[in-house]
Amino acid sequence: MVPALHHGDQLLVDVRAVRRPPRAGDVVVVRLPDRPLSVKRVVRVEAAGDLWLEGDNAFGSTDSRDLGAIVPDAVAGRVLLRLWPRPGLIPGRA
């Protein structure tokens, strides 16, 4: 998968979105153990409601492949859109 976000991108995050359970495909801001806030994609929701989160960089991302399923309480918000750079502004970046 080609990374959708890059270091330095500015995002609009809905912190009220934690009221509804995340769904597969959502991009969320999450508190991972011993790490700053991270942006991850929800790949699936486990039967117990835990989330399987993955970053777009399979080889350089700390996510559920390393940590296992993440509890929903770790989600700080849902990414609504990228504010900067605007899509299509920089050639080669979606």
PERA-V322941 format. One record per run of one state. SS is the DSSP state (H for helix, E for strand, - for the rest). FROM is the first residue (numbers start at 1). TO is the last residue. If there is no record, write none. Layout:
BEGIN
SS_FROM_TO, SS_FROM_TO
END
This chain:
BEGIN
-_1_9, E_10_14, H_15_19, -_20_26, E_27_31, -_32_36, E_37_45, -_46_50, E_51_54, -_55_63, H_64_67, -_68_69, E_70_70, -_71_71, H_72_74, E_75_84, -_85_94
END
